[in-house]
Structures are given as structure tokens and as C-alpha cells.
Amino acid sequence: ELEGETVPIVAEVEPRPSLRSAPRRLVVEAEPGTTVTVDVALVNTGNVPCDVSGTTSFCLFDGGGVEHAVWAALASDPPEGKQRIDVLLDDLAESHGGLVTTKVERGATIPAGETRTVQLTLRFSDRLRPGKRYAGAWRVEGLRVPIRITTPETTPKRKGKEAR
């Protein structure tokens, strides 16, 4: 209203996807090649519906792997026939826990302003090593959830082809 007169306006609002999770970080114990399912509450704090369906993936790294790889590459001269970058990448590859494939099983679309509990399935690589801790993050529309994975000290022997 301007000077007692109603003046129409048009406001263009940009879409802003934004999610928050509870818990804010996941801590999971997993063995190599296994699948773990967790429930995560997602709050849509944006102004558009957020769809978290589908399959995504992310990398896991041993907690001190990056620092160790840099140290290994810089602490001494590389072996004959290799360069520092070779030492760095070889050591970094050792700390890589492989890819985690994620899939949201239920509750995949969250309307603006609402909360949904989604069932998140995490499929771990066979690259996980016993007694290690790994870190990564699940990323979806407007959200990043840090995930810490621990592996048991020893992995039980599996009977047959696979026991999952």
C-alpha cells in the first residue's frame, strides 16, 4: 500500500533446496562388502520439495591417510624409477576404503517445511580393512552428512560365496 492506495507487485522467489538431518553425522560399523541400513530424519528447511531418491556414491578414506601419503611422498627421496607423485598416489590408494553406494529406500520426497524419516542403505566396498576407521560424506540436494565407519579388528571367515 502506497499513500493509501494498493499497488500490486510481483515477487520472484528463487528455489532454495535445503535439508537438515538428525542425526547430523552417522557412525556405522561395517565389514568389507556388507550392506547396512540406517534411518535418518530429514527436515526440509528450503522453499521447494527435495527429492533424495536414487542411488549415489562417495569415497571413504582412512582417517590419517591423506596426511600419511603427503608425509610418505615428502619425507625422503622416492625409490628409483618413481617420482614423488607416484609415492603420494600409491600411498593414498592404500588408505582408500573404496566407494560406498547409497540408496534411499523409503520417504524419498520431502515437501518444503516438512520432516520425513528416510531409510538409507549403505553398500560398502570389499576394500575396507579390519581394525580401521574411515570417513566420508553422503551428499544429496542441499545436504552433506558426514559418516564415520569402523571395521571390526578381524573379519570372520565367510562360508560359501558370500554371507551378507
Backbone as a printed PyTorch tensor [residue, N CA C, xyz], in Angstrom:
tensor([[[  0.8480,  -1.1660,   0.0000],
         [  0.0000,   0.0000,   0.0000],
         [  0.8990,   1.2360,   0.0000]],

        [[  0.6590,   2.1380,  -0.9340],
         [  1.4040,   3.3890,  -1.0320],
         [  0.4340,   4.5510,  -0.9590]],

        [[  0.6480,   5.3900,   0.0200],
         [ -0.2160,   6.5700,   0.2050],
         [ -1.6890,   6.2060,   0.1420]],

        [[ -2.0330,   5.1080,   0.8440],
         [ -3.4270,   4.6940,   0.9300],
         [ -3.9290,   3.9350,  -0.2770]],

        [[ -3.1260,   3.7130,  -1.2820],
         [ -3.5560,   3.0100,  -2.4920],
         [ -2.8270,   1.6660,  -2.5960]],

        [[ -3.5880,   0.6220,  -2.9130],
         [ -2.9930,  -0.7010,  -3.0770],
         [ -2.3140,  -0.7910,  -4.4340]],

        [[ -1.0430,  -1.1700,  -4.3880],
         [ -0.2610,  -1.3020,  -5.6210],
         [  0.1520,  -2.7660,  -5.7540]],

        [[ -0.2630,  -3.4250,  -6.8350],
         [  0.1200,  -4.8380,  -6.9920],
         [  1.6120,  -4.9720,  -7.3220]],

        [[  2.2210,  -6.0280,  -6.7760],
         [  3.6180,  -6.3110,  -7.0970],
         [  3.7640,  -7.7890,  -7.4370]],

        [[  4.8210,  -8.1010,  -8.1290],
         [  5.1520,  -9.4870,  -8.4210],
         [  6.5380,  -9.7410,  -7.8480]],

        [[  6.6570, -10.7560,  -7.0070],
         [  7.9460, -11.1180,  -6.4130],
         [  8.3660, -12.4730,  -6.9560]],

        [[  9.5510, -12.5140,  -7.4860],
         [ 10.0800, -13.7670,  -7.9910],
         [ 11.0100, -14.3520,  -6.9320]],

        [[ 10.6650, -15.5350,  -6.4450],
         [ 11.4410, -16.1780,  -5.3980],
         [ 12.2120, -17.3450,  -6.0160]],

        [[ 13.5370, -17.3050,  -5.8670],
         [ 14.3820, -18.3680,  -6.3950],
         [ 14.2020, -19.6320,  -5.5540]],

        [[ 14.2220, -20.8030,  -6.1850],
         [ 14.1540, -22.0390,  -5.4130],
         [ 15.4180, -22.2030,  -4.5600]],

        [[ 15.2230, -22.6550,  -3.3250],
         [ 16.3500, -22.8570,  -2.4110],
         [ 16.1880, -24.2060,  -1.7190]],

        [[ 16.7730, -25.2590,  -2.3240],
         [ 16.7090, -26.5550,  -1.6460],
         [ 17.6400, -26.5540,  -0.4340]],

        [[ 17.1630, -27.0500,   0.6750],
         [ 17.9790, -27.1130,   1.8800],
         [ 17.4160, -28.1740,   2.8110]],

        [[ 18.2860, -29.0760,   3.2400],
         [ 17.8790, -30.1410,   4.1550],
         [ 18.7810, -30.1400,   5.3840]],

        [[ 18.2260, -30.5980,   6.4940],
         [ 18.9970, -30.8480,   7.7140],
         [ 18.6970, -32.2780,   8.1310]],

        [[ 19.6550, -32.8950,   8.7720],
         [ 19.4670, -34.2910,   9.1560],
         [ 19.5790, -34.4800,  10.6590]],

        [[ 18.9210, -35.5270,  11.1300],
         [ 19.0830, -35.9750,  12.5120],
         [ 19.2090, -37.4850,  12.4430]],

        [[ 20.3240, -38.0230,  12.8450],
         [ 21.4690, -37.3240,  13.4060],
         [ 22.2160, -36.5220,  12.3420]],

        [[ 23.0340, -35.5760,  12.8070],
         [ 23.8080, -34.7340,  11.8890],
         [ 24.9860, -35.4870,  11.2950]],

        [[ 25.4220, -36.5420,  11.9770],
         [ 26.5330, -37.3660,  11.4980],
         [ 26.1880, -38.8130,  11.8180]],

        [[ 26.6010, -39.7170,  10.9450],
         [ 26.3360, -41.1340,  11.1500],
         [ 27.6200, -41.8440,  11.5600]],

        [[ 27.4890, -42.7760,  12.4820],
         [ 28.5990, -43.6250,  12.8940],
         [ 28.1260, -45.0540,  12.6910]],

        [[ 28.8610, -45.8010,  11.8700],
         [ 28.4260, -47.1330,  11.4700],
         [ 29.5930, -48.1070,  11.5940]],

        [[ 29.3060, -49.3300,  12.0240],
         [ 30.3100, -50.3900,  11.9730],
         [ 29.9410, -51.2760,  10.7950]],

        [[ 30.9400, -51.5900,   9.9710],
         [ 30.6780, -52.3990,   8.7840],
         [ 31.8750, -53.2800,   8.4710]],

        [[ 31.5940, -54.4200,   7.8880],
         [ 32.6330, -55.3100,   7.3990],
         [ 32.7560, -55.1170,   5.8940]],

        [[ 33.8800, -55.4980,   5.3170],
         [ 34.0530, -55.3620,   3.8730],
         [ 32.9280, -56.0550,   3.0980]],

        [[ 32.4110, -55.3620,   2.0840],
         [ 31.4100, -55.9460,   1.2030],
         [ 30.0190, -56.0880,   1.7710]],

        [[ 29.7360, -55.4890,   2.9230],
         [ 28.4170, -55.6440,   3.5380],
         [ 27.5140, -54.4550,   3.2330]],

        [[ 26.2600, -54.6140,   3.5890],
         [ 25.2530, -53.5690,   3.4370],
         [ 24.6710, -53.2540,   4.8050]],

        [[ 24.5310, -51.9530,   5.1050],
         [ 23.9700, -51.5050,   6.3770],
         [ 22.8280, -50.5490,   6.0620]],

        [[ 21.7280, -50.6600,   6.7900],
         [ 20.5920, -49.7660,   6.6080],
         [ 20.4030, -48.9360,   7.8750]],

        [[ 20.2520, -47.6220,   7.7030],
         [ 20.0330, -46.7130,   8.8310],
         [ 18.8590, -45.7950,   8.5230]],

        [[ 18.1610, -45.3720,   9.5710],
         [ 17.0930, -44.3890,   9.4270],
         [ 17.6560, -43.0070,   9.7110]],

        [[ 17.3050, -42.0460,   8.8640],
         [ 17.7530, -40.6680,   9.0230],
         [ 16.5420, -39.7580,   8.8790]],

        [[ 16.3260, -38.8810,   9.8620],
         [ 15.2490, -37.8910,   9.7750],
         [ 15.7760, -36.6990,   8.9900]],

        [[ 15.0470, -36.2970,   7.9620],
         [ 15.4270, -35.1490,   7.1490],
         [ 14.3660, -34.0680,   7.2740]],

        [[ 14.8090, -32.8440,   7.5530],
         [ 13.9180, -31.6880,   7.6580],
         [ 14.1890, -30.8100,   6.4470]],

        [[ 13.1360, -30.5150,   5.6960],
         [ 13.2800, -29.6430,   4.5280],
         [ 13.1330, -28.1980,   4.9810]],

        [[ 14.2600, -27.4990,   5.1070],
         [ 14.2610, -26.0990,   5.5350],
         [ 14.2960, -25.1530,   4.3420]],

        [[ 14.1930, -25.7120,   3.1440],
         [ 14.1740, -24.9040,   1.9270],
         [ 12.7650, -24.4930,   1.5550]],

        [[ 12.6390, -23.9670,   0.3440],
         [ 11.3240, -23.4990,  -0.1060],
         [ 10.7650, -24.3090,  -1.2680]],

        [[ 11.3850, -25.4530,  -1.5700],
         [ 10.9040, -26.3450,  -2.6250],
         [ 10.9790, -27.7840,  -2.1240]],

        [[ 10.1850, -28.6860,  -2.6920],
         [ 10.3070, -30.0940,  -2.3080],
         [ 11.7050, -30.6040,  -2.6450]],

        [[ 12.2380, -31.4850,  -1.8050],
         [ 13.5520, -32.0840,  -2.0420],
         [ 13.3780, -33.5800,  -2.2730]],

        [[ 13.9220, -34.0450,  -3.3770],
         [ 13.8470, -35.4620,  -3.7210],
         [ 15.2190, -36.0810,  -3.4790]],

        [[ 15.2930, -37.0220,  -2.5450],
         [ 16.5560, -37.6650,  -2.2120],
         [ 16.5910, -39.1050,  -2.7150]],

        [[ 15.7000, -39.4270,  -3.6500],
         [ 15.6500, -40.7920,  -4.1660],
         [ 16.8330, -41.0650,  -5.0810]],

        [[ 16.9950, -42.3100,  -5.3890],
         [ 18.0480, -42.6980,  -6.3140],
         [ 19.2740, -43.2180,  -5.6130]],

        [[ 20.2570, -43.5270,  -6.4320],
         [ 21.4990, -44.0920,  -5.9440],
         [ 22.6150, -43.0770,  -6.1130]],

        [[ 23.4200, -42.9070,  -5.0670],
         [ 24.5880, -42.0360,  -5.1320],
         [ 25.7730, -42.8170,  -4.5830]],

        [[ 26.9480, -42.2510,  -4.6980],
         [ 28.1130, -42.9100,  -4.1190],
         [ 29.1020, -41.8610,  -3.6360]],

        [[ 29.9640, -42.2780,  -2.7080],
         [ 31.0190, -41.4110,  -2.2140],
         [ 32.1970, -42.2810,  -1.7990]],

        [[ 33.3610, -41.6600,  -1.6910],
         [ 34.5940, -42.3610,  -1.3160],
         [ 34.7990, -42.3520,   0.1910]],

        [[ 35.4590, -43.3850,   0.6640],
         [ 35.8910, -43.4520,   2.0600],
         [ 37.4110, -43.4130,   2.1060]],

        [[ 37.9370, -42.7010,   3.1080],
         [ 39.3670, -42.6780,   3.3190],
         [ 39.6740, -42.9620,   4.7740]],

        [[ 40.7560, -43.6900,   4.9860],
         [ 41.2940, -43.9410,   6.3130],
         [ 41.5580, -42.5760,   6.9450]],

        [[ 41.2320, -42.4210,   8.2100],
         [ 41.3240, -41.1310,   8.8850],
         [ 42.6180, -40.3720,   8.6890]],

        [[ 43.7700, -41.0260,   8.7390],
         [ 45.0440, -40.3240,   8.5950],
         [ 45.7060, -40.5550,   7.2560]],

        [[ 44.9600, -41.0920,   6.3100],
         [ 45.5310, -41.4860,   5.0300],
         [ 46.1300, -40.3670,   4.2030]],

        [[ 45.4640, -39.2310,   4.1270],
         [ 45.9560, -38.1270,   3.3120],
         [ 47.2510, -37.5780,   3.8990]],

        [[ 47.2660, -37.3650,   5.2110],
         [ 48.4680, -36.8490,   5.8530],
         [ 49.6270, -37.8250,   5.6980]],

        [[ 49.3540, -39.1180,   5.8600],
         [ 50.4070, -40.1130,   5.7180],
         [ 50.9510, -40.1360,   4.2930]],

        [[ 50.0810, -40.0260,   3.3070],
         [ 50.5130, -40.0430,   1.9080],
         [ 51.4270, -38.8500,   1.6030]],

        [[ 51.0690, -37.6780,   2.1240],
         [ 51.9120, -36.4930,   1.9280],
         [ 53.2510, -36.7020,   2.6160]],

        [[ 53.2280, -37.2210,   3.8450],
         [ 54.4640, -37.4870,   4.5620],
         [ 55.3380, -38.4800,   3.7970]],

        [[ 54.7360, -39.5770,   3.3070],
         [ 55.4900, -40.5980,   2.5790],
         [ 56.1380, -40.0180,   1.3240]],

        [[ 55.4530, -39.1100,   0.6590],
         [ 55.9780, -38.5280,  -0.5800],
         [ 57.0680, -37.4950,  -0.3270]],

        [[ 57.0180, -36.8200,   0.8170],
         [ 57.9520, -35.7230,   1.0630],
         [ 59.0740, -36.0320,   2.0420]],

        [[ 58.9320, -37.0830,   2.8430],
         [ 59.8940, -37.3520,   3.9140],
         [ 61.2460, -37.8410,   3.4080]],

        [[ 61.2660, -38.4840,   2.2540],
         [ 62.5360, -38.9690,   1.7150],
         [ 62.4570, -39.0000,   0.1940]],

        [[ 63.6040, -39.2350,  -0.4150],
         [ 63.6270, -39.3120,  -1.8720],
         [ 62.8520, -40.5430,  -2.3240]],

        [[ 62.1520, -40.4160,  -3.4470],
         [ 61.3850, -41.5670,  -3.9440],
         [ 62.3130, -42.6890,  -4.4160]],

        [[ 61.8190, -43.9250,  -4.4010],
         [ 62.6300, -45.0380,  -4.8980],
         [ 62.9790, -44.8310,  -6.3790]],

        [[ 64.0120, -45.4880,  -6.8120],
         [ 64.4440, -45.3570,  -8.2020],
         [ 63.3070, -45.7570,  -9.1480]],

        [[ 63.1170, -44.9460, -10.1680],
         [ 62.0770, -45.2150, -11.1630],
         [ 60.7230, -44.6170, -10.8110]],

        [[ 60.6210, -43.9860,  -9.6360],
         [ 59.3590, -43.3550,  -9.2300],
         [ 59.5890, -41.8850,  -8.9510]],

        [[ 58.5150, -41.1280,  -9.0700],
         [ 58.5380, -39.7170,  -8.7130],
         [ 57.7270, -39.5450,  -7.4360]],

        [[ 57.8640, -38.3760,  -6.8240],
         [ 57.1130, -38.1110,  -5.5890],
         [ 55.6130, -38.2980,  -5.7810]],

        [[ 55.1110, -37.8710,  -6.9220],
         [ 53.6630, -38.0010,  -7.1710],
         [ 53.2500, -39.4720,  -7.1890]],

        [[ 54.1310, -40.3610,  -7.6730],
         [ 53.8400, -41.8000,  -7.6650],
         [ 53.7310, -42.3180,  -6.2340]],

        [[ 54.6780, -41.8970,  -5.3800],
         [ 54.6670, -42.3080,  -3.9720],
         [ 53.4020, -41.7940,  -3.2910]],

        [[ 53.0690, -40.5200,  -3.5430],
         [ 51.8700, -39.9160,  -2.9550],
         [ 50.6240, -40.6950,  -3.3470]],

        [[ 50.4570, -40.9350,  -4.6350],
         [ 49.2340, -41.5960,  -5.1060],
         [ 49.1740, -43.0640,  -4.6920]],

        [[ 50.3100, -43.7490,  -4.6860],
         [ 50.3090, -45.1500,  -4.2380],
         [ 49.9090, -45.2430,  -2.7660]],

        [[ 50.4680, -44.3590,  -1.9360],
         [ 50.1480, -44.3800,  -0.5130],
         [ 48.6950, -43.9650,  -0.2760]],

        [[ 48.2250, -42.9910,  -1.0300],
         [ 46.8320, -42.5480,  -0.9150],
         [ 45.8780, -43.6850,  -1.2960]],

        [[ 46.2380, -44.4380,  -2.3260],
         [ 45.3980, -45.5670,  -2.7430],
         [ 45.2790, -46.6030,  -1.6360]],

        [[ 46.3350, -46.7580,  -0.8300],
         [ 46.3030, -47.7040,   0.2900],
         [ 45.2770, -47.3000,   1.3430]],

        [[ 45.0650, -46.0000,   1.5150],
         [ 44.1330, -45.5310,   2.5470],
         [ 42.6970, -45.4310,   2.0350]],

        [[ 42.4990, -45.6920,   0.7570],
         [ 41.1620, -45.5860,   0.1690],
         [ 40.3300, -46.8110,   0.5370]],

        [[ 39.1950, -46.5720,   1.1560],
         [ 38.3110, -47.6540,   1.5710],
         [ 37.2900, -48.0210,   0.5170]],

        [[ 37.4580, -47.5000,  -0.6860],
         [ 36.5300, -47.8120,  -1.7630],
         [ 35.3250, -46.8930,  -1.7750]],

        [[ 34.4150, -47.1990,  -2.6580],
         [ 33.1800, -46.4270,  -2.7830],
         [ 32.0930, -47.0190,  -1.8910]],

        [[ 31.2650, -46.1330,  -1.3780],
         [ 30.0450, -46.5420,  -0.6810],
         [ 28.8960, -46.1660,  -1.6110]],

        [[ 28.0640, -47.1250,  -1.9310],
         [ 26.8910, -46.8660,  -2.7570],
         [ 25.7090, -46.6890,  -1.8190]],

        [[ 24.9720, -45.5900,  -2.0020],
         [ 23.8330, -45.3110,  -1.1250],
         [ 22.5370, -45.3330,  -1.9220]],

        [[ 21.4860, -45.7280,  -1.2420],
         [ 20.1630, -45.7230,  -1.8620],
         [ 19.1380, -45.4130,  -0.7840]],

        [[ 18.2150, -44.5150,  -1.0910],
         [ 17.1290, -44.2030,  -0.1630],
         [ 15.9830, -45.1510,  -0.4780]],

        [[ 15.6220, -45.9580,   0.5130],
         [ 14.6120, -46.9960,   0.3040],
         [ 13.1800, -46.4850,   0.4420]],

        [[ 12.9510, -45.5430,   1.3530],
         [ 11.5820, -45.0300,   1.5300],
         [ 11.6440, -43.5810,   2.0210]],

        [[ 10.5540, -42.8380,   1.7970],
         [ 10.4780, -41.4500,   2.2520],
         [ 11.2960, -40.4920,   1.4150]],

        [[ 11.3850, -40.7390,   0.1110],
         [ 12.3450, -40.0410,  -0.7390],
         [ 12.0290, -38.5870,  -1.0780]],

        [[ 10.7840, -38.1660,  -1.0460],
         [ 10.4660, -36.7720,  -1.3700],
         [  9.9480, -36.0710,  -0.1190]],

        [[ 10.5830, -34.9410,   0.2020],
         [ 10.2210, -34.1940,   1.4070],
         [  9.6950, -32.8300,   0.9940]],

        [[  8.3970, -32.5520,   1.2150],
         [  7.8560, -31.2390,   0.8810],
         [  8.5110, -30.1340,   1.7230]],

        [[  8.5130, -28.9220,   1.1940],
         [  9.0820, -27.7720,   1.9030],
         [  8.4400, -27.6400,   3.2860]],

        [[  9.2750, -27.4520,   4.3060],
         [  8.7830, -27.2560,   5.6660],
         [  8.4080, -28.5210,   6.3990]],

        [[  8.5990, -29.6810,   5.7980],
         [  8.1940, -30.9320,   6.4420],
         [  9.3960, -31.8050,   6.7820]],

        [[  9.1370, -32.8180,   7.6020],
         [ 10.1600, -33.7610,   8.0330],
         [  9.7470, -35.1580,   7.6010]],

        [[ 10.7090, -35.9300,   7.1330],
         [ 10.4720, -37.3240,   6.7660],
         [ 11.6410, -38.1540,   7.2970]],

        [[ 11.3450, -39.3640,   7.7130],
         [ 12.3990, -40.3050,   8.0600],
         [ 12.6360, -41.1720,   6.8340]],

        [[ 13.8750, -41.1620,   6.3570],
         [ 14.2280, -41.9660,   5.1910],
         [ 15.0550, -43.1530,   5.6440]],

        [[ 14.9470, -44.2140,   4.8830],
         [ 15.7500, -45.3990,   5.1550],
         [ 16.8920, -45.3920,   4.1450]],

        [[ 18.1070, -45.2330,   4.6510],
         [ 19.2890, -45.1160,   3.8100],
         [ 20.0630, -46.4360,   3.8580]],

        [[ 20.2810, -47.0150,   2.6810],
         [ 21.0530, -48.2420,   2.5820],
         [ 22.4470, -47.9020,   2.0900]],

        [[ 23.4520, -48.3550,   2.8220],
         [ 24.8580, -48.1180,   2.5040],
         [ 25.4990, -49.4490,   2.1270]],

        [[ 26.0380, -49.5330,   0.9160],
         [ 26.7110, -50.7490,   0.4470],
         [ 28.2060, -50.4670,   0.4170]],

        [[ 28.9810, -51.2050,   1.2470],
         [ 30.4080, -50.9550,   1.4040],
         [ 31.2450, -51.8270,   0.4820]],

        [[ 32.3800, -51.3060,   0.1130],
         [ 33.3260, -51.9730,  -0.7690],
         [ 34.0730, -53.0830,  -0.0380]],

        [[ 34.6300, -53.9880,  -0.8010],
         [ 35.4990, -55.0230,  -0.2470],
         [ 36.8660, -54.4610,   0.1430]],

        [[ 37.1210, -53.1890,  -0.1690],
         [ 38.4230, -52.5640,   0.1370],
         [ 38.5820, -52.2120,   1.6170]],

        [[ 37.4970, -52.2430,   2.3880],
         [ 37.6240, -51.9430,   3.8220],
         [ 38.5690, -52.9580,   4.4570]],

        [[ 39.4190, -52.4730,   5.3760],
         [ 40.3640, -53.3520,   6.0550],
         [ 40.0080, -53.4510,   7.5360]],

        [[ 40.2100, -54.6280,   8.1290],
         [ 39.8770, -54.8350,   9.5460],
         [ 40.6180, -53.8610,  10.4590]],

        [[ 39.9080, -53.4040,  11.5000],
         [ 40.5030, -52.5570,  12.5230],
         [ 40.7630, -51.1210,  12.1000]],

        [[ 40.1910, -50.6810,  11.0040],
         [ 40.4180, -49.3200,  10.5080],
         [ 39.1790, -48.4590,  10.7210]],

        [[ 39.4150, -47.1410,  10.7140],
         [ 38.3160, -46.1670,  10.7370],
         [ 38.3890, -45.3720,   9.4490]],

        [[ 37.2380, -45.1670,   8.8500],
         [ 37.1490, -44.4380,   7.5900],
         [ 36.1600, -43.2890,   7.7400]],

        [[ 36.3020, -42.3150,   6.8640],
         [ 35.3800, -41.1800,   6.8680],
         [ 34.9850, -40.8540,   5.4370]],

        [[ 33.7590, -40.3540,   5.2990],
         [ 33.2210, -39.9190,   4.0130],
         [ 31.9970, -39.0750,   4.2920]],

        [[ 31.2330, -38.7550,   3.2540],
         [ 30.0160, -37.9560,   3.4520],
         [ 28.9830, -38.2880,   2.3830]],

        [[ 27.7540, -38.4920,   2.8460],
         [ 26.6110, -38.6700,   1.9450],
         [ 26.1360, -37.2800,   1.5670]],

        [[ 26.0420, -37.0180,   0.2700],
         [ 25.6030, -35.7060,  -0.2250],
         [ 24.3590, -35.8710,  -1.0860]],

        [[ 23.3440, -35.1030,  -0.7370],
         [ 22.1320, -35.0180,  -1.5460],
         [ 21.6960, -33.5660,  -1.5690]],

        [[ 20.6930, -33.2830,  -2.3210],
         [ 20.1780, -31.9310,  -2.5330],
         [ 20.2040, -31.0480,  -1.2770]],

        [[ 21.1830, -30.1360,  -1.2150],
         [ 21.2510, -29.1870,  -0.1120],
         [ 21.6700, -29.7780,   1.2190]],

        [[ 22.3380, -30.9510,   1.2190],
         [ 22.6920, -31.6190,   2.4700],
         [ 24.0040, -32.3850,   2.3180]],

        [[ 24.8090, -32.3490,   3.3830],
         [ 26.0300, -33.1600,   3.4810],
         [ 26.0390, -33.7910,   4.8650]],

        [[ 26.0060, -35.1330,   4.9110],
         [ 26.0000, -35.8530,   6.1840],
         [ 27.3280, -36.6070,   6.3240]],

        [[ 28.2000, -36.1780,   7.2570],
         [ 29.4520, -36.9110,   7.4880],
         [ 29.1600, -38.3080,   8.0250]],

        [[ 29.9590, -39.2660,   7.5610],
         [ 29.7890, -40.6520,   8.0100],
         [ 31.1470, -41.1950,   8.4210]],

        [[ 31.1870, -41.7710,   9.6230],
         [ 32.4040, -42.4300,  10.1130],
         [ 32.1090, -43.9190,  10.1540]],

        [[ 32.9980, -44.6980,   9.5590],
         [ 32.8420, -46.1390,   9.5060],
         [ 33.9980, -46.7860,  10.2570]],

        [[ 33.6740, -47.7100,  11.1390],
         [ 34.7080, -48.5100,  11.7870],
         [ 34.5280, -49.9460,  11.3220]],

        [[ 35.6280, -50.6520,  11.2690],
         [ 35.5700, -52.0640,  10.9040],
         [ 36.0470, -52.8720,  12.0990]],

        [[ 35.4730, -54.0540,  12.3100],
         [ 35.9290, -54.8920,  13.4200],
         [ 37.4080, -55.2480,  13.2320]],

        [[ 38.0960, -55.5660,  14.3440],
         [ 39.5220, -55.9160,  14.2870],
         [ 39.7880, -57.0730,  13.3400]],

        [[ 38.9470, -58.0720,  13.3830],
         [ 39.0960, -59.2050,  12.4610],
         [ 37.7580, -59.4580,  11.7950]],

        [[ 37.8200, -59.8220,  10.5510],
         [ 36.6120, -60.1310,   9.8000],
         [ 36.4230, -61.6430,   9.8240]],

        [[ 35.2340, -62.1190,  10.2720],
         [ 35.0150, -63.5660,  10.3180],
         [ 35.0840, -64.1630,   8.9190]],

        [[ 35.5630, -65.4010,   8.8430],
         [ 35.6250, -66.0790,   7.5490],
         [ 34.2130, -66.3560,   7.0830]],

        [[ 34.0000, -66.1470,   5.7890],
         [ 32.6680, -66.3500,   5.2150],
         [ 32.5620, -67.7480,   4.6310]],

        [[ 31.4110, -68.3340,   4.8020],
         [ 31.1740, -69.6560,   4.2370],
         [ 30.5210, -69.4740,   2.8810]],

        [[ 30.8740, -70.3440,   1.9640],
         [ 30.2870, -70.2610,   0.6370],
         [ 30.7980, -69.0480,  -0.1150]],

        [[ 30.0100, -68.6190,  -1.0570],
         [ 30.3940, -67.4990,  -1.9150],
         [ 30.4040, -66.1780,  -1.1490]],

        [[ 29.2910, -65.8500,  -0.5020],
         [ 29.1800, -64.6160,   0.2720],
         [ 28.1860, -64.8090,   1.4020]],

        [[ 28.4230, -64.1270,   2.4980],
         [ 27.4700, -64.1230,   3.6090],
         [ 27.1900, -62.6680,   3.9270]],

        [[ 26.1030, -62.1560,   3.4470],
         [ 25.8010, -60.7290,   3.6520],
         [ 24.5030, -60.5350,   4.3490]]])
